[in-house]
Amino acid sequence: MLEVNNVELRYGDFIAVHALNFSIQPGEIFGLLGTNGAGKTTTFRVIMGLLEPSKGSVRYFGEKVGYHNVDEIGYMIEERSLLTKLTVKELLLYFGQLKSMSKPLILERMEYWLKYFEISDYKDKKIKELSKGNQQKIQFLSAIINEPKLLVLDEPFSGLDPINTELFVKVIREFQEKGTMIVFSSHQLDHVESFCEKIVVLEKGKAIIDGYIKKVKDDFEKLTINIDADVNADELRALPGVYLVKANTNGIQVKVESKEYIQGVFDYVKTCQNIMRFEVEQASLSEIFVSKVGGAREKV
């Protein structure tokens, strides 16, 4: 279990992370989100024991992260930290040995993962000779080569095409099934929404969204109604609770302030012709993110 308890990190008078609390159980995938400079990477470094919190504590199965348990952790940082003059094999041997792995075990796992990602032919190539996408794969492999119990991923999908992104997602799922705790950040909120259970959204070091994604979406009152019918957009805009009406390739999208206004829109649509669809959906995580982050900034 990973527990972040009331963590604060200061640089002089500047508070980079403020009163942060969350916990992750084995087998959970946790999303740490926020705009650039919100405090995500700083939080990762505190979790890894690279920075000491000014207040609060981080506990990994009840202990601080140190030399005695760091071999159980994998960390993929956002900025590429590869030694570009080494070959892929040399680099993975280096990172594996840092995690106290034997050379035969490193080579065995290296062969498996290079084959998995279809880059076995690159084993003896220098890192600098690889494309950005393949360098990202190697950085990912360096974080999972020790089969960690805690896997920290900072923007793991950066520079990847959709096919390789799905490969990364598949591997993350495999580690989840083995009981690995996974905490990561990503600007690709569709992936966060698809496989994260819990999230924290940071803005200026403070958590402005915190909890299970399902509850976060349930608590966000604004809803979207997708309509395919012969409706009049101006008449829709005049209905109580409607704050946006726009056309798209599938018809008309109507946004309402809360569920109490759905019936009014439905009653209007019933009077129209050629009704093919009336579908109510919750806000996406991306929409909630924009709304909450924007609202937090307006209060500053």
PyMOL commands that set and color helices and strands:
alter all, ss='L'
color gray80, all
select helices_A, chain A and resi 40-47+70-72+88-98+103-116+120-122+127-129+132-144+162-177+189-195+213-219+233-237+259-269+285-298
alter helices_A, ss='H'
color red, helices_A
select strands_A, chain A and resi 2-11+14-24+29-34+55-60+73-76+150-154+181-185+198-203+206-212+223-230+242-248+251-256+273-282
alter strands_A, ss='S'
color yellow, strands_A
deselect
rebuild
show_as cartoon
